[in-house]
Amino acid sequence: VQLQASGGGFVQPGGSLRLSCVASGSISSFNAMGWYRQAPGKQREFVAVASSAGSTNYADSVKGRFTVSRDNAKNTVYLQMNSLKPEDTAVYYCWLQQNLNYWGQGTQVTVSS
């Protein structure tokens, strides 16, 4: 299984970005896909997850601002990030869980004026 993330970049506070992550390889019909992030000097933290059945869950810090969605036919998970804050600056990693945990390479998101 391989995960390829894209969509990171530089944005001013209050702006928006959309991350995408495509999974390839032996993908189960039943899995969870989502996002973690790691800011400089901090541990990796959970951001959001979407199950193949359609349920979603979010970290409290991003609720109401971020939306996770997925296209099961394309094995793709998205993260729409609105009202971005400087504290959202981090490397964002996509994640797939099906028996084992798989990680993408990370994409940098920088929020700064």
C-alpha positions as CSV (number, residue, x, y, z in Angstrom):
1,V,0.0,0.0,0.0
2,Q,1.3,3.5,-0.9
3,L,-0.2,6.9,-0.1
4,Q,0.5,10.0,-2.1
5,A,-0.5,13.3,-0.6
6,S,-0.7,16.7,-2.3
7,G,-2.1,20.1,-1.9
8,G,-0.1,21.7,0.8
9,G,1.3,25.2,0.5
10,F,1.5,28.7,2.0
11,V,-1.6,30.6,2.9
12,Q,-2.5,33.7,5.0
13,P,-4.5,33.4,8.2
14,G,-8.2,33.0,7.3
15,G,-7.4,31.3,4.1
16,S,-8.2,27.9,2.8
17,L,-6.4,24.9,1.4
18,R,-7.5,21.4,0.2
19,L,-5.3,18.4,0.7
20,S,-5.7,15.2,-1.3
21,C,-4.3,11.7,-0.7
22,V,-4.5,8.8,-3.1
23,A,-4.0,5.2,-1.9
24,S,-2.7,2.6,-4.2
25,G,-2.0,-1.1,-3.9
26,S,-4.0,-3.7,-2.0
27,I,-6.8,-1.6,-0.6
28,S,-9.6,-3.2,1.5
29,S,-13.2,-2.2,1.0
30,F,-13.3,-1.6,4.8
31,N,-10.9,0.9,6.1
32,A,-10.4,4.3,7.6
33,M,-8.5,7.1,5.9
34,G,-7.6,10.4,7.4
35,W,-5.0,12.9,8.4
36,Y,-2.5,13.6,11.2
37,R,-0.2,16.6,11.5
38,Q,3.1,17.4,13.1
39,A,4.3,20.9,14.0
40,P,8.0,21.7,14.6
41,G,9.0,20.5,18.0
42,K,5.7,18.7,18.7
43,Q,4.4,15.2,18.5
44,R,2.3,14.0,15.6
45,E,-1.4,14.6,16.4
46,F,-4.7,13.4,15.0
47,V,-6.6,15.8,12.8
48,A,-9.5,13.9,11.1
49,V,-10.7,10.5,9.9
50,A,-13.3,9.2,7.6
51,S,-14.4,5.5,7.5
52,S,-15.3,3.6,4.4
53,A,-18.8,3.5,5.8
54,G,-19.0,7.3,5.9
55,S,-18.5,8.2,9.5
56,T,-16.1,11.0,10.4
57,N,-14.3,12.3,13.4
58,Y,-12.3,15.4,14.1
59,A,-9.8,16.8,16.6
60,D,-11.5,19.5,18.7
61,S,-9.0,22.0,17.4
62,V,-10.2,21.8,13.8
63,K,-14.0,21.1,14.3
64,G,-16.1,23.5,12.3
65,R,-13.1,24.6,10.2
66,F,-11.9,21.4,8.5
67,T,-13.9,18.8,6.6
68,V,-12.7,15.3,5.7
69,S,-14.2,13.5,2.8
70,R,-13.4,10.6,0.6
71,D,-14.1,9.0,-2.8
72,N,-14.0,5.3,-2.2
73,A,-14.0,4.5,-5.9
74,K,-10.8,6.5,-6.2
75,N,-9.3,5.4,-2.9
76,T,-8.8,9.1,-2.2
77,V,-9.3,11.1,1.0
78,Y,-9.5,14.9,1.1
79,L,-9.1,17.5,3.8
80,Q,-10.8,20.9,3.2
81,M,-9.2,23.4,5.5
82,N,-11.0,26.7,6.0
83,S,-10.3,29.6,8.4
84,L,-6.7,28.5,8.7
85,K,-4.8,29.8,11.7
86,P,-1.0,30.1,12.2
87,E,-1.2,27.2,14.7
88,D,-2.4,25.0,11.9
89,T,1.1,25.2,10.4
90,A,2.5,21.7,10.3
91,V,3.4,18.8,8.0
92,Y,0.2,16.9,7.3
93,Y,0.3,13.2,6.9
94,C,-2.4,11.1,5.3
95,W,-3.1,7.8,7.0
96,L,-4.9,4.6,6.1
97,Q,-5.9,1.9,8.6
98,Q,-6.8,-1.6,7.4
99,N,-5.3,-4.1,9.8
100,L,-2.1,-2.2,9.7
101,N,-1.4,1.6,9.7
102,Y,0.0,3.1,6.5
103,W,1.4,6.6,6.2
104,G,1.9,9.0,3.3
105,Q,5.1,11.2,2.9
106,G,3.6,14.4,4.3
107,T,2.8,17.7,2.8
108,Q,3.7,21.1,4.4
109,V,1.1,23.6,5.3
110,T,2.2,27.0,6.4
111,V,-0.2,29.7,7.6
112,S,1.4,33.0,8.1
113,S,0.9,36.7,7.3
